[in-house]
Structure formats: C-alpha cells, structure tokens
Amino acid sequence: MSVKAVLFDLDDTLLWDDRSVSEAFKQTCTIAAEAAGVSEEELEAAVRREARALYETYETFPFTQMIGINPFEALWGKFERGDHPMFRKLQQLAPEYRVQAWTKGLAALGVDHPELGEKLAEAFPALRRQLKYVYDETFSVLDELKKKYKLLLLTNGSPDLQQEKLDGMPDLIPYFDSIVISGNFGEGKPSSNLFAHAMEQIGISPEEGIMVGDKLTTDILGANRIGMVSVWINRHDAKRSDEIVPAYEIASLTELYDLLNQLNESVS
C-alpha cells in the first residue's frame, strides 16, 4: 500500500524549539550576570537543574509527562486552555514555579536575591516569545510534499502553548490538512489512541502514513506500536540504544523526498 500522508512532529522537527529555549536562557542569564555577577553558563545549568527537580514535585507531573509538557515549557507557558482539570492546576502553579526555579538557581550559586529571581522569571517568558525559529529546510520540504501527500501535524503539549508556537510562525499552519495537539485529545504520544485519532482526521490506515519526529520515546515508539513507518530526524548525530528502533533515520528533512519515492516504488 502506497504512502498517502506524512505525519510531522512540531518541536525540534519543524520548529527549532531547542534554539529558542537556549537563546532565551542565555539572554535571561545575561541579565543576571550584569545584576549579580554570576556566571551565565553556571546559572543556566543551575536553573535547568532546579526547574526539573521542582517540576517533578508537583501533583501535575504525571499528567505533564503523559501529555508531553517539559519543565522549560512551564517556565513560559500560561496553560489557559485545555479541558483537563490538571491544566487549571498548572495555570495556578506556573507563576510561582517560574519564580522559584530562578530564585533557587541563583541560590545554588550563592546569590540570595528573590527580587532578581522574580525579574528573571518575568524576563524569560518575554524573551522566549520573541525568539521564533524554523529549520532552514522546513518550508521548502513542506512545499514539495504538499503537492503529493496529505500532511498532518501531531504534537505533544498544552493546547495554548502549542497553538502559540504555531501562531508565532503562521506560515506553517496552511500546510496541514489537520493539526492534532495532545492536550486537546487527553493523551500524548506514544499513545496508540492518539495516533488512531490523528489517522481518522485524514482518513488513512497505518500503512498509508509515515511519522517523522525527533523523539524516539514518543514519535518513533508511537508509530512503531501501530505499524506505521517511523522516521527519526537525528540532526545532531545522537547515539541510540536498540530499545526503540526507527524504520529509517535521516539527518535532514530533505532526505524525505528520496525515502518516500523509495517506499512508494517498493509497493508499485
């Protein structure tokens, strides 16, 4: 059966989210360095560490793991949308979480300065919202694939935050026949139920689609479970164990052209 649709992950597959987060951290830590003389690199490491540790203490943590909301998204997300009651708890927790993460990060470097912690907690979200990147090949690849395939965006995360990322790069939205956000569905990748829901949106079977994403534990595992061809985008030559094995591995989205031709020729 030939491939009729390509399912894409969003963060660090089409959008360069890691760059946005890293640059927001760097610029926020520069503010701290100027105010308190701390090392920018050491503060970033400390805040990332404190944020992760604090995030895991909240009752919302199992839900955020399941939906796919990481600690650094909670450093700038508002969580104003989504029907699940855990989104309301996240909305309530987020402001204090942000302040605590930055204040504890400063304290880890010997700086007791709650007021600066509050300032940094406000600066990071503002900076992150200004920093929007896609990979160089994203639009050219989507232009070509749109001519022959249905395209679906399947992204983990909170409804408002993922929509905000898309709204920040509005030229992406029209490419997709359907956009599925895990927080709207109630389960995140690698849920087979979520993949089934996504396939229903565009009327395909698992054999008629491929899933392209950067995370083995969500994108690749989810596709493997339902019998869909999984394509791991591995731009940074990361090493993997054989616990989760993608059907194919690519270093650039441009490799999808030949891969899709190869897959369709094999069934013709």
C-alpha positions in Angstrom: 0.0 0.0 0.0 1.5 3.3 -1.0 2.2 6.2 1.3 -0.5 8.9 1.2 0.3 11.0 4.2 3.2 12.4 6.2 2.7 13.0 9.9 5.1 15.5 11.4 6.1 16.3 15.0 6.4 20.0 15.7 9.1 20.9 18.2 12.7 20.2 17.0 11.3 18.6 13.9 9.8 21.6 12.0 10.3 24.3 14.6 13.7 24.8 16.1 12.4 24.9 19.7 15.7 24.0 21.4 17.4 27.0 19.9 14.6 29.3 21.1 14.9 28.0 24.6 18.7 28.1 24.7 18.8 31.7 23.4 16.1 32.7 25.9 18.1 31.2 28.7 21.3 32.9 27.5 19.7 36.3 27.3 18.0 35.9 30.7 21.2 34.8 32.3 23.0 37.8 30.9 20.6 40.0 32.8 21.5 38.1 36.0 25.2 38.3 35.3 25.0 42.0 34.9 23.0 42.4 38.1 24.7 39.9 40.4 28.0 38.9 38.7 27.1 35.3 38.3 28.4 33.0 35.5 25.8 32.9 32.7 26.6 29.2 32.0 26.6 28.2 35.6 23.3 29.9 36.2 21.6 28.3 33.2 22.8 24.9 34.4 21.5 25.6 37.9 18.1 26.9 36.8 17.6 23.9 34.5 18.5 21.6 37.3 16.3 23.3 39.9 13.4 23.6 37.4 13.4 19.9 36.7 13.6 19.0 40.3 10.8 21.3 41.3 8.6 20.3 38.4 8.7 16.7 39.5 7.4 17.5 43.0 4.1 18.8 41.7 0.9 16.6 41.5 0.7 17.7 37.9 3.9 15.9 37.0 2.5 12.6 35.8 -0.1 14.4 33.7 2.6 16.6 32.1 4.7 13.6 31.3 1.7 11.9 29.7 0.7 14.9 27.6 4.3 15.9 26.9 4.9 19.3 28.6 8.5 19.7 29.7 9.8 21.8 32.6 11.2 24.5 30.4 7.8 25.0 28.6 6.3 25.5 32.1 8.8 28.4 32.5 6.9 30.4 29.9 3.6 28.7 29.2 0.3 30.1 30.5 -1.9 26.9 30.4 -5.1 28.9 30.0 -6.7 26.3 27.7 -7.5 22.6 27.8 -10.4 20.9 29.4 -8.5 18.6 31.8 -8.5 19.9 35.4 -4.7 19.5 35.6 -4.4 22.4 33.1 -6.1 24.6 35.7 -3.6 23.4 38.4 -0.7 24.1 36.0 -2.1 27.6 35.4 -2.2 28.2 39.1 1.3 26.7 39.8 3.2 28.2 36.9 3.8 31.8 38.2 5.3 30.6 41.5 7.1 27.8 39.7 8.9 30.2 37.5 10.0 32.5 40.4 11.1 29.5 42.5 13.1 28.0 39.6 15.1 31.2 39.0 15.4 32.1 42.7 16.7 28.6 43.6 19.1 28.7 40.6 20.6 31.9 41.9 20.8 30.5 45.5 22.6 27.4 44.1 25.4 29.9 43.1 25.3 31.6 46.5 23.1 34.5 45.5 20.2 35.2 47.8 18.2 37.6 45.7 14.4 36.9 45.5 13.7 40.2 43.7 16.2 39.3 41.0 14.6 35.8 40.8 11.2 37.5 40.1 12.7 39.7 37.5 14.3 36.8 35.7 11.1 34.8 35.9 9.3 37.6 34.0 12.1 38.1 31.5 12.4 34.5 30.4 8.8 34.2 29.0 9.0 37.5 27.3 12.3 36.6 25.6 11.1 33.1 24.6 8.1 34.6 22.9 10.3 36.8 20.8 12.6 34.0 19.7 11.0 32.0 16.8 12.9 29.7 14.5 12.3 27.1 11.9 14.9 24.9 10.3 16.3 26.1 7.0 14.6 23.3 5.0 11.2 23.3 6.7 9.2 25.3 4.2 10.8 24.0 1.1 10.2 20.4 2.2 6.6 21.1 3.1 6.1 22.9 -0.3 7.2 19.8 -2.2 5.4 17.2 0.0 2.1 19.2 -0.1 1.9 18.6 -3.8 1.6 14.8 -3.4 0.7 13.9 0.2 -1.7 14.8 2.9 0.2 16.5 5.8 -0.8 16.2 9.5 0.9 17.9 12.4 0.9 15.6 15.5 2.4 17.5 18.5 2.5 16.8 22.2 1.9 19.7 24.6 -0.7 22.1 26.1 -3.3 23.5 23.7 -2.5 27.1 24.2 1.3 26.8 24.2 1.5 24.7 21.0 -1.0 27.0 19.3 1.0 30.0 20.4 4.1 28.4 18.8 2.2 27.9 15.6 0.7 31.4 15.7 4.2 32.7 16.0 5.1 31.0 12.7 1.7 31.4 10.9 3.0 30.4 7.5 3.3 26.8 8.8 -0.4 26.4 9.5 -1.9 26.2 6.0 0.3 23.3 5.0 -1.5 20.9 7.2 -4.8 19.1 6.5 -5.2 18.6 10.2 -3.4 19.7 13.4 -3.6 17.4 16.4 -2.4 18.6 19.8 -2.2 16.0 22.6 -3.5 18.4 25.3 -6.8 18.7 23.3 -7.1 14.9 23.0 -6.2 13.9 26.5 -3.3 11.6 25.8 0.2 12.2 24.3 2.5 10.4 22.0 3.3 7.5 22.0 -0.4 6.7 22.8 -1.9 4.4 20.1 -5.3 6.1 20.8 -3.8 9.5 19.8 -2.3 8.1 16.6 -5.6 6.4 15.8 -7.4 9.7 16.3 -4.9 11.5 14.1 -5.3 9.0 11.3 -9.1 9.4 11.5 -8.7 13.1 10.8 -7.2 12.5 7.4 -8.7 9.1 6.6 -5.6 6.9 6.4 -4.6 3.5 7.7 -1.2 3.0 9.4 0.3 1.5 6.2 -0.6 4.7 4.3 1.4 7.1 6.5 4.8 7.8 7.9 5.6 9.5 11.1 8.6 12.0 11.2 9.9 13.2 14.5 12.9 13.8 16.7 12.0 11.8 19.8 12.4 8.1 20.0 10.2 7.7 23.1 7.2 9.5 21.6 7.3 9.9 17.8 9.1 6.7 16.9 7.7 4.4 19.6 4.1 5.6 18.9 4.5 4.9 15.1 6.1 1.5 15.7 3.3 0.4 18.0 0.6 1.0 15.4 2.6 -0.4 12.5 3.3 2.9 10.8 6.7 3.6 9.2 8.8 5.7 11.6 11.4 8.2 10.5 13.7 9.5 13.1 15.1 13.0 12.3 18.5 13.0 14.0 20.2 16.3 13.1 22.9 16.1 15.8 24.1 12.5 15.3 22.8 11.4 18.6 23.5 7.8 19.6 20.7 5.5 20.4 20.3 2.1 22.1 18.3 -0.6 20.3 15.5 -0.3 22.7 13.5 1.8 20.3 14.4 1.3 16.6 13.2 3.6 13.9 12.4 2.2 10.5 14.5 4.9 9.0 16.9 7.6 10.2 17.6 10.9 8.5 19.8 13.9 9.3 17.7 16.4 7.3 14.1 16.7 6.2 15.3 16.9 2.6 16.0 13.2 2.7 12.3 12.6 2.8 11.9 13.0 -0.9 14.0 10.0 -1.8 12.7 8.0 1.1 9.1 8.5 0.1 9.9 7.7 -3.6 11.7 4.5 -2.4 8.7 3.5 -0.2 6.2 4.0 -3.0 8.3 2.3 -5.6 8.6 -0.8 -3.4 4.8 -1.3 -3.5 4.2 -0.4 -7.1 
